[in-house]
């Protein structure tokens, strides 16, 4: 049997990192088993679906290195869904309902599901031009028994049918609900494994009941992935968290690093090595090894992953990747600075703040850094002697280093850090001497004198 998996995003917004992880896990398992990866766009919600979001989904998946073998759009399959829902009505497996939400609440209360009021009322189907009624189609769920499945991640999951309400399968506008589309498409496309977020666990009984109503006797293997949470251990939300994959690409994350990090959100190799080539990840990946505990999206850890991947880049690829963040900077100059930059950044959007003191003016020194470094005894003498010696020293890194460090040796103090603060505006960053040699002597001396005056 060929393993077939599907990733089914809704084009109602940009690709969420949680959705990207679902896509990645489906893709990894397809690659691991020699299976088929299906991209199925869930655009049945015609009012909220945005065509441009489909292109964004494509771009984000390709950026992550995720490809697919087949692609479908559910909006092009409406007739199949309408046919199957009408078959349900004809067979007594579904019925028309004209209950308003207010009417249901009046009968059963605010926090209770639909009460099956229209099951035997023989509500007439909607007719053209009939604007006085809002009629939906509801599936008739069994009154007894259980709907259950063995989840690869969560184990045995069971729902009592008696607590499952008769759910809507066709909206009042005649558009079938996504439960119907999913059940039908999974069956029609021979999907063998459904890998998706655990927030969809409660929809699975509906899909299984619909599949059985369509005549299915076997179901796919389900694996419901753990939630991804933020620092407050709350589910990642686009209202309060950075969740768009495209935003991470724009901020200077490498796709290989992002992909590698997403893999660790719920899965880990038995040897506990997290940063590794995608070929090794594919070889080791197994759905059965996914942890069901919530996965913390740790931006600091992602930065660490990205920094490690940046340092593995060859110099030319690194320089090209920095291009969007070095506009206006002389290319030859940046080529000389690049080795120092590459060793220190975690994201490409950090490049401007690393090289700013060489290509422009240094930033204002943080007050706490000034106080910690520049108010120590002897700093005034350090700056005076450095200014004197840099006035006629050979303007090259070894000579600059010898002059500045020599002052410290003579005075018995640390001389490099005060000079760094004066010239760069920061306590840390690139090595001091090589980049400083790129500046004119007069520029460096002016900065040192300004710092001395400030003392």
Secondary structure, DSSP 8 states (H G I E B T S, - for coil): ---EEEE---TTSS-BHHHHHHHHHHHHHHHHHT-EEEEEE----TTT--HHHHHHHHHHHHHTT---SEEEEGGGGHHHHHHHHHHHHHTTSEEEE---HHHHHHHH-TT-----TTTTS------TT--S---EEEE---SSSEEEEEETTTEEEEEEGGGS---EEE-TTS-B-HHHHHHHHHHHTT--EEEEEGGGHHHHHHHHHHHHHTT-----EEEEE--EE-TTS-B--TTTS--BHHHHHHTT--HHHHHHHHHTTT---TT---S--HHHHHHH--GGG---S-EE--HHHHHHHHHHHHHTS-HHHHHHHTGGG-TTS-HHHHHHHHHHHHTT-SSGGGHHHHHHHHHS------HHHHHHHHTSTTHHHHHHHHHHHHTTS-SSHHHHHHHHHHHHHHHTS--HHHHHHHHHSSSSSS-HHHHHTTS-HHHHHHHHHHHHHH-
